[in-house]
């Protein structure tokens, strides 16, 4: 019975340590386009237009910074970005985006930009309902850098596993990816998306969690002797 009690204490300490290390939630920034994404037909490309600001952050969740990123403007390097070949599985059509890597920019409105590299990973459609870019939510942002004072952008730049994904929808009756990849192109639509990051555990929290775990393990060994 005593061993069971000690084991319960050990589990509690370990869970408390892990919880403390990851106490701060991640952040999700949702944005809506003010520009467009243009599919280049048989060229198998997609391009973001215009140059410069192409979308604005409309909402966010998980932030303790009272929405400091809402209203900020962002954009991607224009492209074109190549994709292909198209694979069809039932109503689902997809193709890898083969490059080049794009550049993400978010202006903080105070003269500083967050910048980074974005790999769009893949483009897909489901029937004629709508389409997605990076619909598998693969980590696809890297090299994020920011020297300003916006709390949300600081958090975005300093935390791990950043994921950017987009969705788009053409007017009725819609377009499949195969249809967007034929003809002369110029197939244009607006889009929306999100940027999500998960927190990096603070070193001090990890250290305390580890010390607590070692102490409990030592107690368990003593009890079993």
Residue pairs with C-beta under 8 A, 6 or more apart in sequence:
2 223
3 220
3 223
3 224
6 216
6 219
6 220
6 223
7 220
9 216
9 219
10 213
10 216
10 217
10 219
10 220
13 212
13 213
13 215
13 216
14 209
14 212
14 213
14 216
16 212
17 205
17 208
17 209
17 210
17 212
17 213
18 209
20 205
20 208
20 209
21 201
21 202
21 205
21 206
21 209
22 199
22 201
22 205
23 205
24 64
24 199
25 62
25 199
26 62
26 159
26 196
26 197
26 198
26 199
27 60
27 61
27 62
27 63
27 152
27 155
27 156
27 159
27 196
27 197
28 60
28 61
28 62
28 194
28 195
28 196
29 57
29 60
29 69
29 152
29 156
29 194
29 195
29 196
30 57
30 58
30 59
30 60
30 61
30 192
30 193
30 194
31 55
31 56
31 57
31 58
31 74
31 192
31 193
31 194
31 195
32 55
32 56
32 58
32 190
32 192
33 54
33 55
33 190
33 191
33 192
34 53
34 54
34 55
34 56
35 48
35 49
35 50
35 53
35 54
35 55
35 75
35 190
36 48
36 49
36 188
36 189
36 190
36 191
37 46
37 47
37 48
37 49
37 166
37 168
37 188
37 189
37 190
37 191
38 46
38 47
38 48
38 49
38 185
38 186
38 187
38 188
39 45
39 46
39 180
39 181
39 185
39 186
39 187
39 188
40 46
40 47
40 80
40 185
40 186
41 180
41 181
41 182
41 183
41 184
41 185
41 186
41 187
42 181
42 182
42 183
42 184
42 185
43 80
43 185
44 82
44 83
44 84
44 95
44 181
45 79
45 80
45 81
45 82
45 83
45 185
46 79
46 80
46 81
46 83
46 97
46 120
46 123
46 133
47 78
47 79
47 80
47 81
48 54
48 75
48 76
48 77
48 78
48 79
48 102
49 78
50 78
51 75
51 78
52 75
53 73
53 74
53 75
53 107
54 74
54 75
54 76
55 73
55 74
55 75
55 191
55 192
55 193
56 71
56 72
56 73
56 74
57 69
57 70
57 71
57 72
57 73
57 74
57 106
58 70
59 67
59 70
60 67
60 69
60 70
60 152
63 69
63 151
63 152
63 155
65 151
65 152
65 155
67 152
68 150
68 151
68 152
68 153
69 106
69 150
69 152
69 153
69 156
71 109
72 106
72 107
72 108
72 109
72 150
72 153
73 106
73 107
73 109
74 104
74 105
74 106
74 107
75 104
75 105
76 102
76 103
76 104
76 105
76 118
77 102
77 103
79 102
81 97
81 99
81 100
81 102
81 120
82 97
82 98
82 99
83 95
83 96
83 97
83 98
83 122
83 123
84 95
84 96
84 98
84 181
85 95
86 93
86 94
86 95
86 177
86 178
86 181
87 93
87 94
87 95
88 178
91 126
91 127
92 124
92 125
92 126
93 124
93 125
93 126
93 176
93 177
93 178
94 122
94 123
94 124
94 125
94 135
94 177
95 122
95 123
95 124
95 177
95 181
96 121
96 122
97 119
97 120
97 121
97 122
97 123
97 133
99 119
101 117
101 118
101 119
102 117
102 118
102 119
102 120
103 115
103 116
103 117
103 118
104 114
104 115
104 116
104 117
104 118
104 141
104 144
104 164
105 113
105 114
105 115
106 113
106 114
106 153
107 113
108 114
108 146
108 148
108 149
108 150
108 153
110 148
110 149
110 150
111 148
112 146
112 147
112 148
112 149
112 150
113 146
113 148
114 144
114 145
114 146
114 148
114 153
114 156
114 157
115 143
115 144
115 145
115 146
116 141
116 142
116 143
116 144
116 145
116 157
116 162
117 141
117 142
117 143
118 140
118 141
118 164
119 140
119 142
120 133
120 134
120 140
120 166
121 133
121 134
121 136
121 138
121 140
122 133
122 134
122 135
122 136
123 131
123 132
123 133
123 177
124 131
124 132
124 133
124 135
124 177
125 131
125 132
125 175
125 176
125 177
125 180
126 132
127 174
127 176
128 170
128 173
128 174
128 175
128 176
129 169
129 174
130 167
130 168
130 169
130 170
130 174
131 167
131 168
131 169
131 170
131 175
131 177
131 180
132 165
132 166
132 167
132 168
133 165
133 166
133 167
133 168
133 191
133 193
134 140
134 163
134 164
134 165
134 166
135 165
135 167
137 163
137 165
137 196
138 163
139 161
139 162
139 163
140 162
140 163
140 164
141 162
141 163
141 164
141 195
142 162
144 156
144 157
144 162
145 157
146 153
146 154
146 156
146 157
148 154
155 197
156 162
156 195
156 197
158 200
159 197
159 198
159 199
159 200
160 197
160 198
160 199
160 200
161 197
161 198
162 195
162 196
162 197
163 195
163 196
163 197
164 193
164 194
164 195
165 193
165 194
166 191
166 192
166 193
167 191
167 192
167 193
168 189
168 190
168 191
168 192
169 189
170 187
170 189
175 187
180 187
